[in-house]
Amino acid sequence: MKEYLDFWRRYTDFKGKTTRRGFWAAIVTWAAIDFVLLMTLSIVAMFALKLTSEEAVRFGRTASFVYGAASILPLLAITVRRLRDAGYGPKSFLWLLLPVIGQIAFFARLCTNSKK
């Protein structure tokens, strides 16, 4: 949970470093909260607000979108810090421009060990 709180506290820190464990703990927690938010709000909307299932899912997706939009800067910051900790610069984001191979290469860079 400490890593997730750091994720939000250090949302403007693009100069520091983040360990592999800290990065993945924050990302997995973020994804789990997003999923639970989507599911919980969809179910609550369906029963409490008497919405149809399609409307309830749309309600949950909207909440998930708002959470995701609010998380863009922290996600970008923690990814830059992780790349720096692994010994790569922010230019590594250019790998994402290549369709499949680039995404695999980018993911591999996020999984590399920290450099001393």
N, C-alpha and C positions, 0 to 999 in steps of 0.2 A: 504494500500500500504506500510505503514511503516513496517508491519510484513514481507512482502515479501522481502523488502530491507534488513531487519535484517537476513532473511533466507540466503541471499547471503553473507552478511558481516560477519556473525558469523559461517561460514562453518567449521571452525576448533575448535569451542568452544564445547567441549563435557562435560565440567564441570559445566556450568551454568544451568539455568532453563528457561523454556518457558511456558507461561500460556496456558490454554486450548484455549482461544480465539485467541492468537497469533499463536498457532500451526495450528488450523483449517483455519484461514485466510490465512496463508502462503500456506498451502496445496491446498486449493481451488483455490487460485490465480495461483499457479504453474500448476495445472491441466487445468485451463481455458486457460492459455497461451499456454500450450502444444496442446490443442485441436484447438485453433485458428491458431497456427503455422501449424499444420497438414493440416487443411482445406484451409487456405489461400495459402500456398505454393503449395498445390495440384491444386487449381484452377488457380493460376498464371502460374504454369508449363504447365497446359493444354492449356491455351490460348496464353500466351506469347511465350512459347517454342515449341508450336504446338506438344505436346506429346499426345499419346493416353491416355485414362482415366486410364488404368492400369499402364502405365509408370508414369503418374502424381501422382497417389496414392503412388507408390513406392518412388517417389521423396519426397513427403510429409512425408512418414513414415521414410525415411532416416533422414530428418531434425528433426523429432520428436525423433528419436533414439539418435541423437547427443545431443539434448537438455536434454534428459533423462539421458544419460551417464554423461554429465557435471554436472547433479544435484544429482548424487548418494551420494557424500560426504555431501553436505548440507542437503539432506533428512535424511541421517543417523544421522547427528549431531542434527538436530531439533527434531528427534524422541527420541534420547537419552536424550536430555534436557527436553522434555515433560514427559518422563517416570520418570526422577528424580524429576520434579516438582510435579508429582502425588504420589511420595513416593516409587517408584519402581526403581530397578537398571537395568543396561543394560542386566542382565541375563534374563530379561523378553522376550528378543528376542527368547529365546529357546521355547517359546510357539508356535512360527511359525513352529516348526518342527512337531507339531501335525496337521493332515490334516484340519479338519473343526473346531473342538472345540477349538483348540489352536489359530486359527486365530480370532475366536470370542472373546476369552479371551484377546488376545493381543489388539484388537480393544477396548474392554471394558476398559482396563487399560489406553488407550490413552484418553478415554472420562471421566475418573474420575476427581473429583474436585482436586484442588491443595492442598497440605499439607502445613501447616504453618511452 
